[in-house]
Amino acid sequence: MLGVSVSTQPEAGATAFQTASLREFARGSAARPEVAEFSRWLQQQARADSDTLADPEPVPGSDANDHMTRPIRYTIIPARPEAHLYRVTCTIEDPDPSGQRFALPAWIPGSYMIREFARHVVSIRGESRGRRVDIGKLDKHTWRAQPAAGPLAVSCEVYAWELSVRGAHLDATHAFFNGACVFLRVLGQEAAPSELEILPPRGARYRNWRVATALPRKGARPYGFGTYAAADYDELIDHPVEMGEFSLASFRACGVPHDLVVTGRHRADMGRLRRDLKRLCEHHIRFFGGAAPMKRYVFLVTAIGEAYGGLEHRASTALVCSRDDLPREREAEVSERYRTFLGLCSHEYFHAWNVKRIKPAAFVPHDLDRESYTTLLWAFEGITSYYDDLALVRCGLIGKKDYIQLLGRSITSHLRTPGRSKQSLAESSFDAWIKYYRQDENSPNAAVSYYVKGSLVALCLDLTIREKTRRKKSLDDLMRALWLRHGRAGIGVDEDGIERLAEEVTGLRLRRYFDEWLRSTRELPLRALLAAHGVDMELRSAESSSDKGGKRARSKDISGLAMLGVRAKAENGDSAVTHVLEGGGAQEAGIAAGDVIVAVDGLRPGQAGLDAVLAKRRAGERVTIHAFRRDELMSFEVRLKRADADTCLLAESPGARRRLLERWLGTRGG
């Protein structure tokens, strides 16, 4: 591997996989003494394997009935962390005699955008029985090896410098990868079992690195380098891997081992995280009947300056967050930032049922070469978004007031999206590949989020079912039925499957509600449904661009507040326009996204921004705005408009309806 050589003579007791990996690693490299330490490590691993107790998890491909299926063997090493390069080798015992084809996925399940992971392949070469095998490219992500009779090894250099939950990242501080980014798919043998050898980078600076993944071990010690196994390619790429020096907290939820792994500089209270996540995970497990669908689960958290995101997997999740989102020691309260992190964990953990196992028929199996279209993302992301914060209040991590505030913010976000009148929820789901995941400056005007509106439709569906069945049924019953009918049974959900099952479970005729909420752009009946369940809804104008809703206004009189109708970000003391909203004064005056506003009525906005400049203005006033478009200074006369009443405040209703609220939120009696 890249100028590295080790002895090819394996120690007695080495597995066939280690012997082949060692020889393949050394072949064609110049001998260098500094790799002796690495050679000794491999030999120690060979000895350790013979002493390792049986893994508590069944090893895929180890059943006696599978003895005729030879596993596909993968090896990955962070070969050059300073250059962000992995070296990945795929070895096939029985390649296609006409020429084996390989492919990298075009996308990763859970993130609905064509990402072209093959663009990160720097080099690729083939070898069989010590001889070079030519590799030709057939299309953007497919290769074909020349015919080879014996074992065929294909090695790639893969560039990894995307610090995200859906990519691969490598430097001298840590290594992270999703299998979809690095492991070639052996076409025609996707169902074959896989073995993965994870090797450490060379050098003393990496001697304390460990491995975190939910992949079942096959010889590797807990958190150690060595051999792991997967039942097939789909499972192989559904277990992200973290390598490095990380913080670790372990707990059991309903008897199932869970790990929390935190990478990056942080000062988190790991004990509190362990306690809180245990409570949350046990709530979700019991919600779906008390038996977890996985034998082990891992939270892989990367803590950096400012970030937020997660990607679900069958037995783990990859999360990225701000280090300030994590709780510190001696912090008794659940801060707003920590609440955000808990909501992210709740969302991704709920996905272990909803989308990883209860999934659209369009995803059974995943077509990794092209888009897989479905109108059901509103359910698999939206319903999950509904339950992520709801679970926090139901398990006691946050209070009713906190939850009601979060719900108010979700409603505010939806009402501030002009695109809700242009795109239906079903359309938003179907077009995720080209719209939600490829947003531009006009997206707020043209599209609606299947996360946000989907969560509000889930709310409407839940409250409607509760009301019309006199609290005998709820959305909870539908989710459990989906688990039993589809998730546990491994049967994909048809495009109308959720609607049909909802009527079956509740005994209600719900078609007209689904037509209105999913296939039209009509406003949702949020006020009436919330009122019937003990929550009063009030709308007001925003006080500023940072007003997210959910709280009362600080000012007593905001009725005449004027708005420019843009979203902007600070840029060197000026305001760069990111979005121009439909129907606003800025749009009518001709201001465009990308314009940099340098003056309002002759005065520079400065660090205070547009909010401060417009704070004392009133609707109907005219202002002169100067802005640079590219290198041209332009002038606009803008008539300010009254701010829309699109900021939501929710409050608990007094009286008898409080009992209905408590039943819905599960804070008393269900």
N, C-alpha and C positions, 0 to 999 in steps of 0.2 A: 504494500500500500504506500504509494507516494514516497518512494525512496527508503522504505523500511524493510528490514530483513530480520528474520528470526530463524532458529533451528527448525527444520522440518521433521525432526525425529521426535514423535510424541512419546510422552512417558507412559509406562504401563498403566492401564486402567483408563486411558483417555477414551472418550466416546468417539465413534466414527465421525460424528459431526465436528467435534473439536479437531480431530486429526485432519479432516478435509479443510476446515477453516484455517488451521495453522499453515498447511502447505500452500493453500491458495493465497494466504496473506503474504507469505514469503516469496512466492514465485516471481521471478523477474526483477527482484529488487537487489540493490547493492548492499552487502553486509555492512552494518554499522554497529559499533559496540554499545551505543547508548540504548539500544532496544533490548538488551539482555534482560533488563528488569521486566519488560513486558513479556518476554518469553517465559521467564520464571513464573509470572502471574498466570499465564495460560496453563502451565503445567500444574501449578497449585490448584487451579480450578478443576483440572482433570482428577486430581486426587480427592478433592472435596466432594465431587459428584458421587463418588462411590460410597461416601459416608453420609450423604444427605438423606434425611428421613423422607418418607413419601410425602408429597405435597398434599395438604388437606383438600385441595380442589382436584377433581378428576382432570387429568391431562388430555386435551383434545387429541384424537388420533391414537390413543393408547388402548382402546378396546380391542379385544381379540378379533372381532369381526373386521377391523380395519387393517389387518396385518398385510393385506395385499396392496394397500394404497401407500405409495412412498411419499413422504412429506417433501414439500418444497422447502429448501433451506435458504434462509436469509441471514446475512451478516451485516451489521452496521457499526461503524466506528466514527467518532468525531475526529477525522484524520488531521485536519488543520483548523483548529478553532479560531486562530488568528485571521484566517482567510474565509471563515464561515463555510467550510466545506466538509460534508459527510462523504464517506466512502461506503457504498452499499453494494452488496453482492447477492445475487439470486442464483441458486444452483438447482437445476432440474435433472433428476435421474433419467427420466424418460421423455426427452424432448420430441416434439412432432417431427417425424422423419422427413417430412417435406419442407421443413424450415419452421422453427418455433417462433411464434409471434408474441410480443410483449406490449403492454400499454400502461401508461400512468393515467389515473382518473383525471377527468376534466373538471371535476368539482368534488366537494366533500359533503357527505350527507349532513343535513342540519344547517347548511349555509347555501342558499339557493341562488348561486351565481356561477357561471362558467369561469374558472380561475386559471386554467391552463398550467397545471403544475409542471408539465414537461418543459416549460420555458426555463426552469431552474436546473435542468440537466446540463452540466458543463461538458462531460465526456462520457462515452459508453464504449465498452469493448467486450468481446466474447472469447471464451477459451474452452477447449474440450480435450481432455487427455494430453495436456501440455502443449497443444497446438492452438494457434489463433483461429478464431471463427469470425468471419466478417459479419457485421451488423449493418443492415440498411434500414432507412427510415421510410415508412409507408405513408404516414400523414403526420399531423402536428403532434400526436402523442402515441404513435404506434411504431414499433420497430419489428424487423424480421431478421432472425439469424439464419445463416446458411445451414443446410442440413448437417446434423452431427449425430453420430450413432450412439455415443456414450454420454456420460454426464456433461451437461452444458452449464458453465458458469458465466453469468453476465454481470459485469461490474460497472457502476456509475459513480461519477462525482456529482454531488448535488449541492448547489449553493443554497444556503439557509440564512436569510437575514430579514425575515418577516416576524416581528414580535407581535403575534396575534394568536388567538385561540384556534385559528383555522389553518395555520401555516407551520413553518419549521424555522427554528432560530438556533444559532450556534455562535458562541464566542468563548473567551477564556473564563467567563463567570458561570456559565451553565449551558446545557443543551436541551432543546425541546423539539419534538417533532410529532406530527400526525402521520400515520402510515400512508395516507393517500398522497402525501407530498413526496415520499421517498421510496416506496416499495413497488416495484414493477409487478403488474398483474400478468400471470402466465395464461394467455388466452387458451381456453379449452380445458384448463385445469384449475379453474377458480374454486371448485368444490374440494380440492385436495387439501389435506392438513398442512399446516405450516410450522416450521421451527425457526425461531429467531435467536441468533446469538448477538447480544449487545456487548460490545467491547469498549474498554475505557480509552480515552485519549492518552498519548504518551507523555511522560514527564512527571516530575515530583510534585508540581503544583496541582496536579489532579488526583493525588493519592487519597484525598478524603471524599472524593465524589461517590455518590450513591445513585441508585436507580429507583424511580417511583413510577409504577404503572399497575394497572389492574390485569394485565396479561397473566394468565396462569404460568407459574414457574415449572420448568422441567430441568432441574439440575441447579439452577441459580439459587443462591441463598436469598432470604428476604432482603429486599432493597439492594441486592447485589448484581454485579455484572455476571453474565453467563447466558444460559439457554432458557428461552420462554417458548410457549406453544400456543397455537390457535387452531380451531377446528377447520377453518377455511379462510379464504382471502378476505371475505367480508368481516370476519371477526378480527383478523390481523390488523386491519386499518381502523378498527373501532376502539382501539386502546392507545391513546396518546402516551408518550413517554417523556419523563423529565429526568435529566441527569445533572448532578451538581451537589453543592452543599446546601441543604435546605432544612427548614424547621419541620418537625414532624410531631403530630398529635394523633393518637389512635383512640378509638372508642368502639363499642358495640351498640348497634341499634336493632332492637328486637332479635338479638342474638347474632346479627351479621356484622363481621369486622368492617370497620370504616377507618380510612386514613385521611388526615388533613395534611397536605404538603404545601408549605409556603416558601416560595423562592423569591429572592430579592431582599433588599435592606428594609427592615421593618422593626417595630417594637411592639408587636401584637401580644395581647394576653392570650396565649395558646390554650391555657386552661379554660378560659371563658368560651373561646371558640369551640372547644371540644364539648363543653356542656350544652351550649346553645344549639350546635348542629345535631347533637344526639337527640335533643328534644324535638327538633324540626324533622329529622329523618324518621323518627319513630311515629310522628304524627302522619306523615305521608304513607308509611308502610301500613299502618292501621287503617288509614282511609281506604286503601285498596284491598282490605281483607286480612291483613296481619302477616302475610308471607311475602318477604322481599323477593323480587324476580332475579336478584343477583346474589352470588355467594360471597362477594367482597365488593367494596365500593371505595373509590379514591377521589377526593377533591384535590385537583392540581391548581394551585393558586400562584399567579405571578403578580407580585406587588411592585408597582413602579410609581412614578410621579403622579400623573393623571391619566386614568384609563378606566374603561368599563366594558365588560363583555363576557360572554360565556358560550361554550359549545357543548352540547350534550353527547354522551356516549352510553353504551349499554351498561357499563359498570363503572363509569367515571365521568368527570366533567373537567374541562379545561376552562379556567377563569382568569381574567386579568382585571385588576382593580387598582385604585389608588391606595398607597400604603396608609393614607389617612382615613380610609374607610374601615380599617381594622381597629378593633377596640384596644385601648391601652389598659394597663393595670391600674386599679383603683378607680376606674370609670364605672360608676354604678348604673347610670342610665343608658338606654339605647339611644345613641345620638342619631341624628338624621342621616349621617354618612354611614354609620354602622347598619342602620335600618336598610339602607340601599344595598349594602353587601349581603345582608341576610336574605333580602328579596331575590337577589341574583342566585344565591345558593338554592333557595326554595324553587325557583323557576327551573333551573337545570336538573334538580333532583326529581321533580315531578315529571320531567321528560323521560326519566327511566321507564315510566309506564306509557305516558302520552307522547308518542311519535317514535320512540325506540322499539316499542312492542305493539301498542295500539297505533297502527300506521295506515296511511292511505294505500289502497290497492295499487296505485300508481308507483309506489315505492317497493313493491314486492315482486321481484327483487329490485334493488337500485340499478338503474342504467347509468353507469359511471362515465359513459362516453358523451352523453348529451343531456339536455334538460328533461326532467320528468314533471309533467304538468298535472296540477290538481287544483281544484277550487276549495280545498279543505284546509288550507293553512290557517284560516281564521279559527278553526277548532284546535289544531295541534299547537299553534303558537298563541292564539287569542285565549282559549280556555285555560291554557297553562298560565298565561299572564294574569288571568282572573284569580286562579288559585294560589299564585305565588305569595301575594300579600295577604290573602284571606287565611292561608295556613299560618302566617305569623301571629295573627290575632287569635286564631282558634287554638293554637298550642301555647298561648300565653307569653310569647316573646315581645309583643307590643300590645297596647291597649286599644279600646274601641275608638277613642279620639284620634289616635295615630292612624288607624286604618281608614277612618272616615276622611281624614285629611288626604291620605294617599289616593283614595277614590276620587276626591274632588280635583286633585291634580290631573288624574287620568282624563276626567271629563273635560277639564280646561284644555288639555293638549288636543283632544279631539275637536272641540269647538273652535280652536284657533287654526284648524286646517281647512282652508277653502276647498281643497280637493275632495272633501267628503260629499260635496254636491255634484261631483263629476264622475267619480269612480265607485262602483259598488264593492262590497266586501268580497264577494266571489271573484270579481274581476281583479281585485288587489291580490288575492291569493294566486290566481292563475298567472298574473303578470309579474310575480315576484322576481323572476329571472331578469327582467329588463327594466323594472321600475323601482321596486323597493330597494333592491341591492345595487342599483345603479342610479342613485338619486342625483339630481342636478339642481340648478337654481330655480327651476320652475316646479319642482316636485310638490311643495306645499299647495300649489294651486291646481294640481292635476291628479293627485293620488291621495289615497287614504291608507293608513297603517293597519294591516291585519293584526298586528299586536294590540294596538290601542283600541281600535273599534272592535276587534275580535273579543277583547276582554269585556267591553261594555255590552256586546251582544250576549256573551256568556252570563253577565249579570242580569240582563233583561230576561233571558231564558230561565235562569234560576228563580228569579222572583215571580215570573209568570207561572211557572209550574207550582211553586209553593202556594201562590194565591188561588189558583184554579183547582188544586187538589186539596185545599184547606190544610196545607202543611203536611200532607201525608207523603208527598213525593217532592223531590228536588233535583237539581242538576247532579248532586252527589250520586243519586241512584242511576242516572244515565251513565256517569263515568264508570261506576262499578260494573254495570252491564256491558259496557264497551270492553272492559278488561276481561270479563269472563267469556264474552262472545268472540272477541277478536284478539286481544293482547295475549292472553294465556293460551289461546288456541292457535296462535300464529296465522290468523286469517286477516288479510287486508280489508280495509273498510272501503266499500264502494262509494262513489261520489254522492249518492243520496242515502248512504247507509246510516249516518248519524240522525238524519231527519226521521227515517223510518223507525229506527230503534227508539228515538225519543217518544214517538207516539205510542209505540208498543209498551214501553216501560211506564208511561204516565197515564195511558188511556185517554189522552187529550188529542184533539185535532189541532195541529200546530202548523200546518202548511202555510196559512196566510201570514203567520209571524215570520217564518223563515223567508217567505217571498219578500216581505217588507224589509227585513233586517239584513238579509244576505244578498238579495238580487235587485234591490232598488237603492236609491240614495235618499230615501225619506229619513227625517230625523227620528232618533230613537226616543221612546216614551219614558225617558229616565225620571223626570220629575214625578210623574204619577206612580210609577212602580216603587220608587224609593219612599214616597210619602206613605204608601200602603204598608211599608215595612219599617216605619219608625224613623225615617230620615227626611228632613226638610232640605230642599234644594233652592239655593238663591244664586242669581247671576248678577255680576257687576262688571264694570269696566276695569281693565288692568291699570295699575298705578304706574308701572314702568315695564321695560322689556324683561326685567328680572323677576317680575311677579308671576309665579308659577300657579297661583290659585291655591285652594284648600284652606286659606286663612282669611280672616277679616281684613279689610283695607285699613291701612294705618291712618289715612286721611279721611276726614269726615265728609268732605265734599269732593268727589271725583266725577260728578255727573257730566261736567263739561270738558273733561280731559281730552286733549287733542292728540291725534296719532298721525305719524308720517306715513305709515304703512310699509315699513321695511324691517328686515332683520339685518343687523350689522355687527361687525366685530371691530374692536380697537386695533389700529394699525399705525404705529409711530405717531400717536397723538391725534390721528384722524380716524374717521369711521368708514370702514370698507363695507359696502353693501353686499350681503350674501344672498338675500332673497327680496324680491319686490312682490308684495301680496296683492292678490286679486281685489280690484275695486278700491284700492287705497289712493290717497292723494299723490303719492310718489309715482305710482303707475300712470295715473292720468297726466302727470307733468312730464313723463318721459324718462324718469330715472331708471337705470337698469342695474342688474346684478353685475358686480365687478367695479362699479363706479366708486371712487374714493371721495367722500364728502370732506371738504377742507374748510368750508365756512357756511354759517347760517346767518343771514342778514349781516354779513360782513365780519362775523366773529368766528374764530376757530373753535370747534367743539372741545378740543383738548382732551385731557385724561378723563374728565367727567363724562364725556360722551354726549350722544344726542338726547338722552333722557333729561340731563340737566339743562340743556339748551332749550328744550321744548316744555319744561316743567310748568312754566307760567303762561304758556300759550293756551288758547281756547279754540274750540272747533269753529271753523269759518274764517279764521285769520289766514292771511297770506304771508308766506316767507319766501325769501330769495336764497336759493341754495347753489353754492358753487362746488363743483366736483370735477375731478380728473377722470376721464375715460381714456384709458391707455395714456398717451402723453398730451392729450388735448384738454384744456380747461373749458368746462361747459357751465352754463348758467340755467337754472330752472326756477320757474315761479310755481310754487306749490300752495294749493288751498288745503289747509289741514282739515281733517274730518274727525267727527266724534268717534271716540274709541268704542268698539262694539262691546256689548255686554256678553263677553265670552269667558269670563273668569268665574269659576264655580266655587261656591262655599257650601258645604254640607254641615248640618247640625242635627244632633239627636232630638227627636220629637218628644215632647212631654206626654205623660198620660199612658193609656193602656197599650199604645202601639210599641212602647218600649220592649214589651215581652216578645213581640215579633222580631224586633231587631236582635234581641239576645238569642233567640232560636236560630236566626239566620247566621249570625256570627259565631255561634257555638260557645258563647260566653256564659250561658246558663241553660242547662237542660237540652242541649243539642242545637 
